[in-house]
Every structure is written in C-alpha cells, then in structure tokens.
Amino acid sequence: MNDPKIYRWAGGSALAAQVVFFIEFPFYLVRGAFPGVTELTKLSEYTARNATNIMTCVFLDLVILTFVMIFSVGLRHLIRRSNPQYEWLGTLFFGVTLVYTTITLVADSLQGATAVDAWTVPAVGSIIRTMMESMYLMYGSVALYLMALMMATAGYAAAASGALPKWSRWVAYACALACLAFVPSMFVGTPDPAAFYNPAGWGPLAIASGFPLALWMIIVGILMIRRSRLAAPPGITPE
C-alpha cells in the first residue's frame, strides 16, 4: 500500500469515526431520566428498559474505536515519513491511543454487562450500580486525560515535522485544553449524571469526552485526505 492510499484510509477513518459518533450520540438522549445509582429498583428498571439501546451504543463504539486505531496508525506513518526525527512522538501518540482504546473497551464491556444483568431475571440493582460506578472515571477523567495527551502530542509532532499545517497544532492544543479542564471533575462532590461538573456529570461524560476529539479528528482527517492527493506522483491518481 502506497503513502497516498495510507493517508486517504487514515483520513477517511477519522471522518467515518465521527459520522458513527454523531449517529450514536442521540441514543444517549432518548434513554429518559436517570434515576440515580442509589435507587436500586428503579436503576434495574431503567437499565432493563434501555438494554437494547445500551448494547447498540457498545456495538457502535466498537466501530468507532476501529476507525480511531486505523487513523492513529496512519497519522503516525505520516509523521514518520515527513520527518523521521519525530517518529518517537508519533509512536507515543499511537501508544496513548491504544491505551485510550483499551480503557474505553473495558468501560464498554461494563456498560454492556449492566444490560446483561438487567435481562437476567431477577436483575440485581447493586451489581448494576457497581458496574456503572466503575465506568465513571474510565469514560470521564481518565479518558479525558488520555485524549488530551493524544491530541497535544500528535498536534505538536504533525506540525513540527511538516506533516500538517502549523496552525493545526493550535486546534489540537485547544481541544486538549478543553479535555483537561474536565479532568479535575473526579474530585467534585457526589457523582450525579444530572449535574454538569462532577465524576458522573454530563459535562465530562457527554460533552468533553466526545466533541473536542471529534472536532480535532474531523480537521485532521480532512487534512490527511488532502495530503494524500499532494503525495501522489504527478500524473498519477491515487488508487
């Protein structure tokens, strides 16, 4: 596979990941009011009622994370080809992406397990609560820290190596700071999905964990597709 095709696949995967993300996001909005983890009977009923919705989101996450991994490999390759001196930063970005992917898959597995328990009659609310509370930091502060490190590292390396335009690093830094701003939410009060800034709040889990990364990947994906055309030999159209 030649370089233009790699860049096109990576850029296309970045955009495809965000298309699936915007398909998935409304599923979270139609689940209804969350009863709170302390109301175990209502929690079991809520999970059973939304079990198919939950499993659908887990499946869509598998698709998204597959595209994210393809994108990260392609961006690392672009950085290395542009300037080998920055390969180590490209490798760091790729390694952090793998850790982020792994953490998210573990959280997705726990989320899916809540649906499995809800389908198993009688459902045990205390088990569902335990799994939900185990997900909070993996979807929230931990994931946000890893995403910030991903974007800051890749943003600097891609711009410094000449792989992407210089201005792209500032987009990466801004998106990374947006994620970092929500990392301290892990220290703020009692987890409450209905509140904005706390370990389970909709600020870190719904907004910060999705949209900064989405914006950055859309921009980088477009730039990589454009780069695939520039990298093609004169007179030859990339396959």
Secondary structure, DSSP 8 states (H G I E B T S, - for coil): --HHHHHHHHHHHHHHHHHHHHHHHHHHHTS-----TT-HHHHHHHHHHTHHHHHHHHHHHHHHHHHHHHHHHHHHHHHHHH-GGGHHHHHHHHHHHHHHHHHHHHHHHHHHHHHHHHHSSS--HHHHHHHHHHHHHHHTHHHHHHHHHHHHHHHHHHHHTTSS-TTHHHHHHHHHHHHHTTGGGGGSSS--TTSSSSTT-HIIIIIITTHHHHHHHHHHHHHHHHHHHHHS-TT----
